[in-house]
Amino acid sequence: MANPSGLTHFDAQGAAHMVDVSDKPVTARSATAEGFVVMTPETLALITSGQAKKGDVLGVARLAGIMGAKQTSSLIPLCHPLPITKVALDLTPDPVRPAIRVEATVKTGGQTGVEMEALTAVTVACLTIYDMVKAVEKSMRIEGIRLLVKEGGKSGRYEAQP
């Protein structure tokens, strides 16, 4: 029996449960999320020049984001393990903000969406950037993590407002 509140991760008694997606069709699904690591111009220059003591900050963060997407069901209790077919991360320096903008796109052919995988990829990549340069600047901020676009499934397309 479904929860009368409409929240799919709770049963009629209010207990948390994993949603049964076995009757859903397998369809192409994708999601894109973004987030920012805001820092001083000096820290941004250190990252973009490749002079960080721990090495290639953006390359390591990209790999960490990919790994994070693949581990989402191990980190978020009610997420289904999914056959991810693509994870792509773009890490773009923004000297005006100053920040690194992290964007992740995740795709699958499955019975449930990949929004959580895209959000996890962004979050893990942002945390990795922070970790790799925290010795230089502890005051960095991770902010603006949000879903930008999701496609596929019963609810169709969602696109965030600018």
Backbone as CSV, one residue per row, in Angstrom:
resi,resn,N_x,N_y,N_z,CA_x,CA_y,CA_z,C_x,C_y,C_z
1,MET,0.840,-1.185,0.000,0.000,0.000,0.000,0.881,1.242,0.000
2,ALA,0.548,2.198,-0.818,1.341,3.415,-0.950,1.089,4.360,0.220
3,ASN,2.033,5.220,0.451,1.902,6.231,1.488,0.956,7.317,0.989
4,PRO,-0.050,7.682,1.771,-0.999,8.708,1.329,-0.356,10.072,1.107
5,SER,0.837,10.311,1.681,1.510,11.598,1.493,2.087,11.741,0.095
6,GLY,2.208,10.616,-0.626,2.807,10.648,-1.958,4.315,10.491,-1.951
7,LEU,4.929,10.405,-0.782,6.372,10.195,-0.699,6.649,8.721,-0.949
8,THR,7.351,8.421,-2.012,7.495,7.037,-2.462,8.433,6.189,-1.612
9,HIS,9.285,6.783,-0.802,10.226,6.002,-0.006,9.677,5.634,1.380
10,PHE,8.371,5.838,1.585,7.732,5.462,2.842,6.486,4.658,2.539
11,ASP,6.247,3.624,3.357,5.033,2.836,3.155,3.866,3.483,3.901
12,ALA,2.712,2.836,3.882,1.498,3.394,4.490,1.662,3.622,5.992
13,GLN,2.547,2.867,6.623,2.785,3.031,8.067,3.891,4.050,8.359
14,GLY,4.493,4.604,7.319,5.547,5.600,7.503,6.949,5.028,7.602
15,ALA,7.091,3.720,7.387,8.417,3.104,7.448,9.145,3.301,6.113
16,ALA,10.439,3.584,6.191,11.244,3.750,4.984,11.397,2.415,4.272
17,HIS,11.353,2.464,2.942,11.563,1.258,2.145,12.089,1.641,0.772
18,MET,12.719,0.679,0.115,13.190,0.889,-1.246,11.998,0.729,-2.179
19,VAL,11.818,1.660,-3.076,10.702,1.636,-4.017,10.825,0.428,-4.934
20,ASP,9.714,-0.253,-5.177,9.693,-1.390,-6.100,9.565,-0.852,-7.523
21,VAL,10.621,-1.021,-8.315,10.598,-0.541,-9.699,10.472,-1.688,-10.695
22,SER,10.185,-2.880,-10.198,10.191,-4.064,-11.067,9.157,-3.998,-12.185
23,ASP,8.073,-3.257,-12.014,7.064,-3.153,-13.065,7.310,-1.988,-14.021
24,LYS,8.321,-1.181,-13.742,8.623,-0.046,-14.614,9.371,-0.528,-15.856
25,PRO,9.125,0.106,-16.993,9.879,-0.283,-18.194,11.319,0.222,-18.131
26,VAL,12.201,-0.490,-18.791,13.585,-0.047,-18.940,13.595,1.018,-20.031
27,THR,14.045,2.220,-19.690,14.109,3.313,-20.658,15.438,4.044,-20.508
28,ALA,15.779,4.823,-21.521,16.970,5.664,-21.463,16.704,6.809,-20.487
29,ARG,17.631,7.025,-19.600,17.489,8.076,-18.591,18.816,8.805,-18.443
30,SER,18.736,10.086,-18.153,19.954,10.857,-17.921,19.668,11.975,-16.932
31,ALA,20.732,12.455,-16.305,20.619,13.575,-15.375,21.923,14.351,-15.399
32,THR,21.793,15.667,-15.242,22.948,16.555,-15.158,22.791,17.417,-13.917
33,ALA,23.868,17.530,-13.142,23.871,18.335,-11.917,25.091,19.254,-11.938
34,GLU,25.046,20.261,-11.086,26.186,21.180,-10.975,26.438,21.553,-9.529
35,GLY,27.629,22.059,-9.282,28.015,22.598,-7.988,29.268,23.441,-8.160
36,PHE,29.594,24.209,-7.131,30.728,25.134,-7.204,31.599,25.011,-5.956
37,VAL,32.905,25.116,-6.156,33.836,25.270,-5.045,34.365,26.695,-5.174
38,VAL,33.944,27.540,-4.258,34.302,28.963,-4.279,35.566,29.153,-3.447
39,MET,36.495,29.931,-3.998,37.809,30.094,-3.364,38.380,31.461,-3.710
40,THR,39.538,31.754,-3.187,40.205,33.012,-3.529,40.795,32.913,-4.938
41,PRO,41.037,34.059,-5.570,41.695,34.032,-6.884,43.066,33.349,-6.839
42,GLU,43.762,33.476,-5.726,45.084,32.861,-5.603,45.000,31.330,-5.596
43,THR,44.017,30.802,-4.899,43.839,29.343,-4.866,43.413,28.836,-6.233
44,LEU,42.543,29.569,-6.888,42.117,29.178,-8.234,43.314,29.162,-9.188
45,ALA,44.170,30.165,-9.081,45.365,30.218,-9.937,46.300,29.044,-9.648
46,LEU,46.423,28.669,-8.390,47.247,27.528,-8.020,46.740,26.248,-8.681
47,ILE,45.420,26.064,-8.668,44.809,24.875,-9.269,44.988,24.887,-10.784
48,THR,44.662,26.003,-11.408,44.680,26.049,-12.872,46.093,26.030,-13.446
49,SER,47.070,26.453,-12.660,48.466,26.419,-13.130,49.111,25.051,-12.925
50,GLY,48.416,24.165,-12.206,48.966,22.840,-11.945,50.024,22.826,-10.858
51,GLN,50.042,23.852,-10.013,51.087,23.983,-8.994,50.677,23.454,-7.616
52,ALA,49.493,22.862,-7.492,49.069,22.337,-6.184,49.992,21.202,-5.770
53,LYS,50.376,21.169,-4.495,51.329,20.175,-4.005,50.828,18.747,-4.171
54,LYS,49.513,18.540,-4.111,48.977,17.178,-4.224,48.814,16.731,-5.671
55,GLY,49.108,17.609,-6.632,49.064,17.196,-8.039,47.915,17.785,-8.822
56,ASP,47.459,17.044,-9.817,46.428,17.476,-10.765,45.063,17.477,-10.088
57,VAL,44.703,18.596,-9.498,43.465,18.718,-8.719,42.251,18.377,-9.566
58,LEU,42.143,18.950,-10.746,40.952,18.744,-11.566,40.874,17.322,-12.114
59,GLY,42.006,16.748,-12.479,42.014,15.363,-12.964,41.598,14.375,-11.880
60,VAL,42.129,14.567,-10.680,41.768,13.674,-9.567,40.302,13.867,-9.196
61,ALA,39.831,15.117,-9.178,38.420,15.383,-8.846,37.489,14.758,-9.879
62,ARG,37.872,14.787,-11.145,37.061,14.159,-12.200,36.921,12.660,-11.935
63,LEU,38.038,12.001,-11.653,37.997,10.563,-11.354,37.184,10.276,-10.090
64,ALA,37.333,11.108,-9.084,36.577,10.920,-7.839,35.080,11.049,-8.091
65,GLY,34.689,12.006,-8.938,33.274,12.164,-9.272,32.714,10.947,-9.983
66,ILE,33.494,10.393,-10.905,33.066,9.177,-11.615,32.892,8.034,-10.618
67,MET,33.866,7.877,-9.751,33.781,6.814,-8.739,32.595,7.041,-7.812
68,GLY,32.344,8.283,-7.442,31.213,8.600,-6.570,29.886,8.225,-7.198
69,ALA,29.723,8.537,-8.476,28.483,8.175,-9.175,28.262,6.672,-9.125
70,LYS,29.332,5.914,-9.315,29.233,4.456,-9.336,28.944,3.869,-7.954
71,GLN,29.189,4.629,-6.899,28.985,4.143,-5.530,27.720,4.699,-4.874
72,THR,26.900,5.402,-5.613,25.747,6.081,-5.022,24.865,5.146,-4.211
73,SER,24.553,3.970,-4.732,23.659,3.071,-3.992,24.296,2.544,-2.705
74,SER,25.609,2.624,-2.583,26.273,2.241,-1.335,26.251,3.378,-0.315
75,LEU,26.086,4.595,-0.793,26.119,5.767,0.083,24.736,6.258,0.494
76,ILE,23.777,6.174,-0.400,22.423,6.667,-0.148,21.539,5.440,0.088
77,PRO,21.014,5.261,1.284,20.400,3.994,1.666,19.299,3.450,0.758
78,LEU,18.459,4.280,0.172,17.325,3.760,-0.581,17.500,3.849,-2.097
79,CYS,18.717,4.157,-2.550,18.979,4.189,-3.991,19.214,2.787,-4.527
80,HIS,18.699,2.546,-5.721,18.905,1.267,-6.386,20.284,1.236,-7.045
81,PRO,20.961,0.082,-7.025,22.167,-0.039,-7.842,21.750,-0.035,-9.315
82,LEU,22.429,0.760,-10.113,22.029,0.936,-11.512,23.155,0.586,-12.464
83,PRO,22.800,0.113,-13.653,23.817,-0.122,-14.682,24.154,1.196,-15.383
84,ILE,25.072,1.944,-14.809,25.440,3.246,-15.371,26.162,3.026,-16.695
85,THR,25.729,3.749,-17.728,26.343,3.610,-19.044,27.272,4.763,-19.386
86,LYS,27.172,5.883,-18.636,28.057,7.017,-18.882,28.110,7.899,-17.648
87,VAL,29.313,8.371,-17.337,29.501,9.437,-16.349,30.517,10.385,-16.953
88,ALA,30.148,11.641,-17.091,31.068,12.655,-17.620,31.068,13.852,-16.685
89,LEU,32.255,14.335,-16.363,32.379,15.517,-15.517,33.155,16.597,-16.244
90,ASP,32.634,17.806,-16.165,33.335,18.984,-16.662,33.660,19.851,-15.459
91,LEU,34.920,20.194,-15.300,35.375,21.055,-14.212,35.934,22.316,-14.848
92,THR,35.231,23.413,-14.653,35.542,24.643,-15.364,35.911,25.753,-14.390
93,PRO,37.116,26.303,-14.518,37.468,27.452,-13.684,36.617,28.666,-14.054
94,ASP,36.143,29.369,-13.041,35.360,30.592,-13.226,36.089,31.709,-12.484
95,PRO,36.936,32.471,-13.187,37.730,33.499,-12.510,36.897,34.656,-11.965
96,VAL,35.697,34.861,-12.474,34.850,35.960,-11.997,34.303,35.652,-10.605
97,ARG,33.903,34.410,-10.368,33.246,34.040,-9.099,34.201,34.110,-7.911
98,PRO,35.375,33.838,-7.751,36.187,32.809,-8.400,35.840,31.428,-7.810
99,ALA,35.812,30.443,-8.708,35.387,29.101,-8.316,35.761,28.088,-9.384
100,ILE,35.598,26.834,-9.030,35.582,25.755,-10.000,34.130,25.318,-10.096
101,ARG,33.588,25.351,-11.303,32.231,24.854,-11.540,32.349,23.392,-11.939
102,VAL,31.614,22.541,-11.237,31.623,21.109,-11.508,30.259,20.733,-12.076
103,GLU,30.265,20.103,-13.248,29.029,19.626,-13.867,29.197,18.142,-14.170
104,ALA,28.202,17.350,-13.783,28.249,15.907,-14.030,27.004,15.482,-14.784
105,THR,27.194,14.633,-15.791,26.092,14.014,-16.528,26.230,12.511,-16.391
106,VAL,25.125,11.873,-16.020,25.094,10.429,-15.844,23.970,9.874,-16.699
107,LYS,24.236,8.723,-17.341,23.224,8.066,-18.176,23.094,6.596,-17.781
108,THR,21.907,6.066,-18.041,21.635,4.645,-17.838,20.483,4.220,-18.731
109,GLY,20.366,2.948,-18.915,19.151,2.351,-19.454,18.597,1.543,-18.299
110,GLY,17.559,2.044,-17.658,17.103,1.372,-16.455,15.667,1.662,-16.120
111,GLN,15.299,1.248,-14.910,13.924,1.380,-14.447,13.735,2.531,-13.474
112,THR,14.809,3.231,-13.178,14.722,4.400,-12.310,15.811,5.380,-12.730
113,GLY,15.641,6.628,-12.333,16.507,7.701,-12.814,17.868,7.766,-12.147
114,VAL,18.719,8.638,-12.673,20.093,8.783,-12.206,20.368,10.166,-11.619
115,GLU,19.327,10.815,-11.106,19.523,12.133,-10.494,20.495,12.044,-9.308
116,MET,20.313,11.043,-8.469,21.169,10.923,-7.290,22.614,10.637,-7.677
117,GLU,22.804,9.892,-8.752,24.162,9.601,-9.217,24.849,10.866,-9.719
118,ALA,24.124,11.718,-10.431,24.702,12.973,-10.913,25.023,13.905,-9.740
119,LEU,24.108,13.990,-8.784,24.340,14.837,-7.609,25.499,14.308,-6.766
120,THR,25.609,13.004,-6.642,26.717,12.415,-5.888,28.043,12.662,-6.595
121,ALA,28.058,12.533,-7.915,29.284,12.797,-8.678,29.773,14.218,-8.437
122,VAL,28.870,15.182,-8.494,29.239,16.583,-8.264,29.754,16.773,-6.846
123,THR,29.048,16.227,-5.885,29.421,16.405,-4.480,30.800,15.811,-4.190
124,VAL,31.043,14.609,-4.671,32.344,13.963,-4.424,33.467,14.722,-5.134
125,ALA,33.226,15.193,-6.340,34.248,15.978,-7.046,34.545,17.273,-6.291
126,CYS,33.512,17.953,-5.811,33.713,19.191,-5.041,34.489,18.918,-3.755
127,LEU,34.134,17.857,-3.045,34.856,17.502,-1.824,36.312,17.173,-2.114
128,THR,36.577,16.556,-3.249,37.948,16.215,-3.619,38.765,17.470,-3.899
129,ILE,38.167,18.424,-4.590,38.860,19.704,-4.818,39.214,20.330,-3.480
130,TYR,38.229,20.378,-2.585,38.474,20.948,-1.258,39.631,20.214,-0.565
131,ASP,39.570,18.898,-0.567,40.590,18.095,0.109,41.982,18.363,-0.445
132,MET,42.081,18.504,-1.747,43.400,18.631,-2.362,44.059,19.988,-2.139
133,VAL,43.276,21.024,-1.821,43.890,22.348,-1.610,43.525,22.974,-0.265
134,LYS,42.977,22.181,0.635,42.584,22.722,1.944,43.776,23.242,2.746
135,ALA,44.966,22.717,2.497,46.154,23.214,3.200,46.441,24.664,2.827
136,VAL,46.020,25.065,1.627,46.236,26.426,1.147,45.100,27.353,1.585
137,GLU,43.862,26.820,1.561,42.698,27.656,1.887,41.585,26.826,2.518
138,LYS,41.452,26.965,3.819,40.396,26.233,4.526,39.033,26.913,4.407
139,SER,39.003,28.145,3.961,37.747,28.904,3.897,36.957,28.685,2.608
140,MET,37.405,27.770,1.736,36.639,27.485,0.516,35.226,27.066,0.892
141,ARG,34.277,27.329,-0.024,32.882,26.951,0.190,32.409,26.085,-0.964
142,ILE,31.687,25.030,-0.620,31.010,24.212,-1.621,29.561,24.672,-1.617
143,GLU,29.077,25.081,-2.788,27.719,25.632,-2.813,27.034,25.395,-4.151
144,GLY,25.742,25.613,-4.144,24.959,25.575,-5.373,24.788,24.197,-5.979
145,ILE,24.925,23.136,-5.195,24.743,21.793,-5.756,23.259,21.602,-6.041
146,ARG,22.970,21.296,-7.320,21.561,21.141,-7.701,21.446,20.336,-8.986
147,LEU,20.261,19.792,-9.177,19.932,19.096,-10.409,19.608,20.136,-11.468
148,LEU,20.231,20.023,-12.632,19.962,20.944,-13.737,18.922,20.376,-14.693
149,VAL,19.124,19.121,-15.099,18.245,18.497,-16.095,18.135,17.015,-15.775
150,LYS,16.944,16.480,-15.958,16.777,15.033,-15.934,15.820,14.678,-17.053
151,GLU,16.103,13.540,-17.703,15.268,13.089,-18.819,14.973,11.614,-18.675
152,GLY,13.795,11.236,-19.170,13.397,9.837,-19.173,12.446,9.505,-18.053
153,GLY,11.882,8.330,-18.147,10.963,7.875,-17.120,9.573,8.471,-17.254
154,LYS,8.719,8.098,-16.322,7.318,8.505,-16.354,7.135,10.020,-16.257
155,SER,7.984,10.662,-15.447,7.817,12.104,-15.260,8.425,12.929,-16.384
156,GLY,9.137,12.304,-17.321,9.651,13.021,-18.482,10.822,13.915,-18.172
157,ARG,10.819,15.089,-18.781,11.953,16.024,-18.668,11.713,17.046,-17.556
158,TYR,12.763,17.289,-16.804,12.795,18.371,-15.824,13.989,19.236,-16.156
159,GLU,13.795,20.536,-16.130,14.899,21.464,-16.325,14.807,22.563,-15.288
160,ALA,15.895,22.758,-14.537,15.924,23.780,-13.488,15.823,25.169,-14.088
161,GLN,15.233,26.047,-13.341,15.191,27.459,-13.741,16.544,28.086,-13.472
162,PRO,16.962,29.013,-14.336,18.294,29.648,-14.136,18.389,30.395,-12.824
